[in-house]
Amino acid sequence: MKRFHIHIAVEDLEQNIQFYSALFQSEPTLREADYAKWILDDPRINFAISNRGRKPGLDHLGLQVESTAELESVQQGLTAAALPIVAQKQAACCYVQSDKYWTVDPQGIAWEAFHSLNAIPMFGEDEVIQLEPASTCCKPSKDDTTC
């Protein structure tokens, strides 16, 4: 089963933890000096905030899956949509080691599909992959990756 993921960059982590804890009526599932995450079942979401020097606002969206097979199914959907894809195996990010696929939608919003493997004791070095948005003028054929 998939869980929707939203990551927002914030300026004041404590102020935002207070706000989102009140909104979700729940304390963060994970709380670190630079990061907080709520794993909620109603709504079914993985909602994360961090203050790691990025411009405040929407950082990226994603789908968290529960198995390697489910991750490969999402990746096949991205391939069918003719979106640019970057694979990351064993990525260390957000205090979790994960296998991931990154893409970007036609508006330029980064999307991450990931399967979390295990918790790690550090934020990690993984960053949102910057890809060019998919062209809205045409879809490339299987043999051609440019318009």
C-alpha positions, 0 to 999 in steps of 0.5 A, spaced: 500 500 500 502 506 498 503 512 502 503 519 500 509 523 501 510 531 502 517 534 504 517 542 506 523 546 507 521 551 513 525 556 516 523 555 524 523 548 525 520 548 532 514 553 530 512 548 524 513 542 529 508 546 534 503 548 528 503 541 524 502 537 531 496 541 532 494 540 525 495 533 525 493 532 533 499 528 533 507 529 535 512 527 530 513 520 529 521 522 528 524 528 531 531 530 530 535 537 531 534 539 523 528 534 521 521 532 523 516 527 520 509 524 521 507 517 519 499 518 519 494 513 517 488 518 517 490 521 512 495 516 510 501 520 509 508 521 510 509 528 512 516 531 513 519 538 514 526 540 515 531 546 516 537 544 512 538 551 508 533 550 502 528 555 500 522 555 504 516 552 501 515 545 498 521 541 497 518 535 493 512 530 493 513 522 493 510 516 494 512 511 499 511 504 498 512 497 502 516 493 498 521 492 492 516 489 487 511 495 489 517 500 488 518 497 481 511 498 479 511 505 480 518 506 476 514 502 470 509 507 471 514 513 471 517 510 465 510 509 461 509 516 462 515 518 459 518 522 465 526 523 466 528 518 471 534 517 476 535 511 480 538 511 487 539 505 491 541 504 498 540 512 498 541 515 505 536 521 507 532 523 512 534 518 517 532 512 513 536 508 508 532 507 501 531 505 494 528 510 490 526 513 483 526 521 482 523 524 477 520 531 475 513 533 473 512 538 467 511 543 472 518 542 475 516 539 481 520 533 484 517 527 485 520 521 489 518 514 489 521 510 495 522 504 499 525 505 506 529 499 508 532 501 515 533 507 520 540 510 520 543 515 525 544 521 520 540 525 516 544 523 510 547 526 504 542 524 499 539 530 495 533 532 491 535 530 484 534 536 479 531 534 473 529 538 467 521 538 467 518 533 461 516 536 455 509 538 454 510 538 447 511 531 445 513 524 449 519 521 446 519 514 443 522 508 447 528 509 442 528 517 443 529 521 449 529 528 446 523 531 442 
